[in-house]
């Protein structure tokens, strides 16, 4: 993996973290109906899983 690929993956991780944080804030505000909150919680979990997968790829490729 070259440096540009690594930077792109790290950028993707940052974007995922920002998106997960935004979703978590919406869930915490508790202004939405319960079914929407449940879907948002699922989205947050999927974003976190994606972040972990990308971090694992980086570790495997650089370590």
C-alpha positions as CSV (number, residue, x, y, z in Angstrom):
1,X,0.0,0.0,0.0
2,X,1.5,3.3,-1.0
3,X,1.3,6.5,1.0
4,X,-1.6,8.0,-1.1
5,X,-3.7,4.9,-0.5
6,X,-2.9,5.1,3.2
7,X,-3.9,8.8,3.3
8,X,-7.2,8.0,1.5
9,X,-8.1,5.3,4.0
10,X,-7.2,7.6,6.9
11,X,-9.4,10.3,5.4
12,X,-12.2,7.8,5.0
13,X,-11.9,6.8,8.7
14,X,-12.1,10.5,9.7
15,X,-15.2,11.0,7.6
16,X,-16.8,7.9,9.1
17,X,-15.9,9.1,12.6
18,X,-17.5,12.5,11.9
19,X,-20.6,10.9,10.5
20,X,-21.0,8.5,13.4
21,X,-20.6,11.4,15.8
22,X,-23.3,13.4,14.1
23,X,-25.6,10.4,14.2
24,X,-24.9,9.9,17.8
25,X,-25.7,13.5,18.6
26,X,-29.1,13.2,16.9
27,X,-29.8,10.0,18.8
28,X,-28.9,11.8,22.1
29,X,-31.2,14.7,21.4
30,X,-34.0,12.2,21.5
31,X,-36.3,14.5,19.4
32,X,-37.2,11.9,16.8
33,X,-39.7,9.1,16.9
34,X,-38.5,5.8,18.4
35,X,-38.4,3.9,15.0
36,X,-36.2,6.6,13.5
37,X,-33.9,6.6,16.6
38,X,-33.6,2.8,16.2
39,X,-32.6,3.2,12.5
40,X,-30.1,5.9,13.4
41,X,-28.6,3.7,16.1
42,X,-28.2,0.9,13.4
43,X,-26.5,3.4,11.1
44,X,-24.1,4.5,13.8
45,X,-23.2,0.9,14.6
46,X,-22.6,0.2,10.9
47,X,-20.4,3.3,10.6
48,X,-18.4,2.1,13.6
49,X,-18.0,-1.4,12.1
50,X,-16.8,0.2,8.8
51,X,-14.3,2.3,10.7
52,X,-12.9,-0.7,12.5
53,X,-12.6,-2.7,9.3
54,X,-10.7,0.1,7.7
55,X,-8.4,0.4,10.7
56,X,-7.7,-3.3,10.5
57,X,-6.8,-3.0,6.8
58,X,-4.4,-0.2,7.6
59,X,-2.8,-2.3,10.4
60,X,-2.5,-5.3,8.1
61,X,-1.0,-3.4,5.3
62,X,1.4,-1.3,7.3
63,X,2.4,-3.7,10.1
